Amino acid sequence: MTIEDQARARWAQLMGGGGAQDRTPGEPVAADLPAPAGVTAVAGRGQVTVTWEPVEGAIGYAVHRAATESGPFDVVDHGGGDVLAVPAGPYADTTDGRGGWYAVAALATVNAIGPLSAPVATSPQAGPAAVTVKVGGNPAPLHRVWQEMVGSEHLSHLLSTDTTGGRVIGEELRDALRRMHDQLGVRTVRAHAILGDDLGVYRDGAYDFSRVDEVYDTVRELGMTPVVEFGYMPRDLAADPSRTVFAYQGIISPPQDWDLWYELIRAFTGHLAARYGIEELRARWRFEVWNEPNLSVFWSGTPAEYWRLYASTAAAVKSVDPSLVVGGPATAAVGWIDDQLKVDAPVDFLSTHVYGTLPLDLRPWARGRPILWTEWGVTATHGSAINDSVFAAAFLLQGMRSAAGRVDALAPWVASDHFEELGRPRRLLHGGFGLLTVGNLAKPKFWALWLAQKLGPVELPVSMTGDGAGSLVEAWASRYDDGGIGMLLWNGTLDHSRAGGEASLARLVRFAPSLAGPHTLRVWRVDADHGAVRFDGDWPTDEQWAGLQAQDVLREAQPARRVTPGEELTFALPNPGIAFLELRPVT
C-alpha cells in the first residue's frame, strides 16, 4: 500500500460514518483535488507550525505526520473527537510526538480526501519564543460573526418554574439569553424540540400553538429572533414513538403519515406569520429541518426518509410564503453537505455542525448560499471539564476569527448551563456546555466573546512574525471612531492534551502601535488568574452565591497608563491565554 493509500484508508476509518457518534470503517474515497503545494513545517518551542498553499475547491485540510519520510503517515489527532481537519493553515501541532515529517491532504467533503503532498522534514525556528505584531493596510468593516446566533436548551425551559441548585430554571434561562443579546449583541437563538410534546403542538389530530407562543413571545421580548428547528416528532404523529433521545424523550421517528406532517408544518408556519407578521418572518426568521439526521441517535429513519422529510417540510414552509428561508441539513460533523444540494427541494442556506475544530470552509458547496454553523463548540462531550476552561475561551476566538467574513453564523452551543439533555446539572462547575453557569456566572468562554465585542467597527489587517505567529498566537485588530486601536490577542492550540496549560507554549508578544499622539492603554485578560469561576463543592449557599455574583466581572488586568508614539509594548501571553489592548487618544 502506498503512503497515499495508507493515509486515505486511515481517514476513511475516522470519518466513514459521517459523524462522531456513528463512525464505522468505510471504503476510502478519493477527492478530485490536487495535493497542497508549498508545505513547510517549522519547529518552535513546544510546537511545530505547518503551512501550505490553499487548494481551490477544498473545504479543509488534514495534516499528517510520520517519523520518517517513507511513512506510515497518520492524521495528527489533536483530540477534538469530531473532524480532524482545519479550514486553512497555518496549523500548530503541539501534540506529543510532534516533529519528523509532515504532509497535507485537501478535502472535498469530510468523506472525500485528496492525495498527500510531498513529505517535508521539520526545520528549526530561529530566534526566541516571541511573536511580533504589526498593524497596517487597507481597513474593512469588522464582521462580528459571534452576534448572529447562539444555541440553547429546548425553549420550553423558559417556562419552567423548577429549580436547579436552588435557581429557578425559566427565570435564569431568560436572563442568560438577555445577557447574550445585551452584552454580546447576539440576534438569534436556536434550540431543539419546538414540536416536542411538552409544548403540546399536536395531540389527537388537533393543533395547539399557545405554549409555542409563550416561548417565542419571550424570545422576541428579549430582542432576539428564534431559529425554528423543526423537531422532534409529536408522539401522536410518530411512526415509532418508542424511539427517543435525551432525558426529555424527544421522539426521533419519521412521521406515520407524511400528509399530516406537511399539514402540521404548514399550519405552524402560517400561525407564526399571522402572529408576528409575514414581513418579519421574511426578513429575520430561518427554518431548519431537524437536528443531526446523519446520526442514528437523532433520526431513526433512513437517509432517504430524511430527504423526504426535508422536501415535505420545505414545501410546507414555502406554501405559506415562497420567500421564507428554509435550509439544512443540520448534520453532525459536516456530513451530507453534498447530498443536501441534490435534493429536489428549495435550499436557501446550508447548515451543519462540528466540534473540537474550526469551522471548515463550505463556500465551494454553498455556491453563494448563506452558511450557518448552527452548533459549534470545543467538545461534543457532556460534562467535560474543558467546557469551563480558558482553553475553551481561546478556542472560541480561534473559531470566530477563522469564520469572520466567510460564514453567516457560528453558534456556540449553548448560552446557559440550564440544560437537561442527559439530566439536569448536579453541581455548579460540572463541565456544562454553557457560556454561563447555573446562576448566570460568566465562564471564560463568555468573557472571550465579551472582549471580542469591545473591538471597534473597522478591522485593521495584522501581520505577525515569530515562534508560533498566526498558528499559536493570533491577533484581531480594529480601529475606533476616535482613531484609537482595539486589539484582541490569544495564545491557543486545538490540542486537548494541553487544555490545562503548557509553559513551553507561553510567548512574549511585542507590538509597536502607530500612534499620532499619546494614548491611554487599558488591558483586560482571560487566563488562569483572570476570568474563571472558582468554586469547590456542589452548590453554593446563599452567602456564597452573593459572593460569586459580586465577582462576576472582568476587571482590568493592570492600571491604565499613557503610551507615547514609537513606544513598543511588550507583554507575556500564557497558553492558554487572552489579552485585549485598548488604546484611546488622550484628550
JOHU-V544242 format. One record per backbone hydrogen bond with DSSP energy under -0.5 kcal/mol. NH is the residue of the N-H (numbers start at 1). CO is the residue of the C=O. If there is no record, write none. Layout:
nh/co
NH/CO
NH/CO
This chain:
nh/co
6/2
7/3
8/4
9/5
10/6
11/7
12/8
13/9
14/10
15/11
16/12
18/15
22/19
31/113
33/31
40/51
42/49
43/123
44/47
46/44
47/44
48/93
49/42
50/48
50/91
51/40
53/37
58/55
59/107
60/107
61/86
62/105
63/61
64/103
65/74
66/101
71/68
74/65
76/63
78/76
83/355
84/82
85/83
86/61
90/50
91/50
93/48
93/91
94/92
98/95
101/66
102/120
103/64
105/62
107/60
108/112
109/112
112/109
113/29
114/106
115/33
117/104
120/102
122/100
123/41
125/43
130/128
131/508
132/465
133/510
134/463
136/461
139/137
140/459
142/457
143/141
144/142
145/143
147/144
148/145
150/188
151/412
152/190
155/192
157/154
158/155
159/156
160/157
164/167
167/164
169/162
170/160
172/168
173/169
174/170
175/171
176/172
177/173
178/174
179/175
180/176
181/177
182/178
183/179
184/179
184/180
185/181
186/180
187/147
188/148
189/225
190/150
191/227
192/152
194/229
194/231
195/231
196/193
199/196
200/196
201/196
203/206
206/203
208/201
213/209
214/210
215/211
216/212
217/213
218/214
219/215
220/216
221/217
222/218
223/220
224/219
225/187
227/189
228/226
228/286
229/227
230/228
230/288
231/229
233/251
237/234
238/234
238/235
239/254
243/240
244/242
245/250
247/421
249/246
250/245
252/243
256/237
257/237
261/257
262/258
263/259
264/260
265/261
266/262
267/263
268/264
269/265
270/266
271/267
272/268
273/269
274/270
275/271
276/272
277/273
281/277
282/278
283/279
284/280
285/280
285/281
286/226
287/325
288/228
288/286
289/327
290/230
290/288
292/330
293/329
295/292
298/295
299/295
300/252
306/302
307/303
308/304
309/305
310/306
311/307
312/308
313/309
314/310
315/311
316/312
317/313
318/314
319/315
320/316
320/317
321/317
324/321
325/285
326/324
327/287
328/349
330/351
331/351
334/331
334/353
335/332
337/334
340/336
341/337
342/339
343/339
343/340
345/343
348/326
349/326
350/370
351/328
352/372
353/331
354/375
356/377
361/59
362/360
364/361
365/362
366/362
367/363
369/366
370/348
372/350
372/370
373/371
373/409
374/352
374/372
375/352
376/411
377/354
382/380
383/431
384/381
384/431
387/384
388/385
389/386
392/386
393/389
394/390
395/391
396/392
397/393
398/394
399/395
400/396
401/397
402/398
403/399
404/400
406/403
407/403
408/371
409/371
410/145
411/373
412/149
412/410
413/376
414/412
415/151
417/436
419/417
422/423
423/420
428/538
430/428
435/414
435/415
436/415
437/441
440/437
443/435
446/435
446/443
447/443
448/444
449/445
450/446
451/447
452/448
453/449
454/451
455/452
458/479
459/140
460/477
463/134
465/132
467/128
467/130
468/466
469/466
470/473
471/468
472/468
473/468
474/472
474/490
476/488
477/460
478/486
479/458
480/484
483/480
485/583
486/478
487/581
488/476
489/487
489/579
490/474
491/577
492/472
492/490
496/78
496/494
498/495
499/496
501/498
502/575
505/502
506/503
507/573
508/129
509/507
509/571
510/131
511/569
512/133
513/511
515/513
519/563
520/584
521/519
521/561
522/520
522/582
524/580
526/578
527/530
530/527
534/532
535/533
545/541
546/542
547/543
548/544
549/545
550/546
551/547
552/549
553/551
555/553
557/523
558/523
561/521
563/519
566/513
567/564
569/511
571/509
573/507
576/491
577/491
578/526
579/489
580/524
581/487
582/522
582/580
583/485
583/581
584/520
584/582
586/518
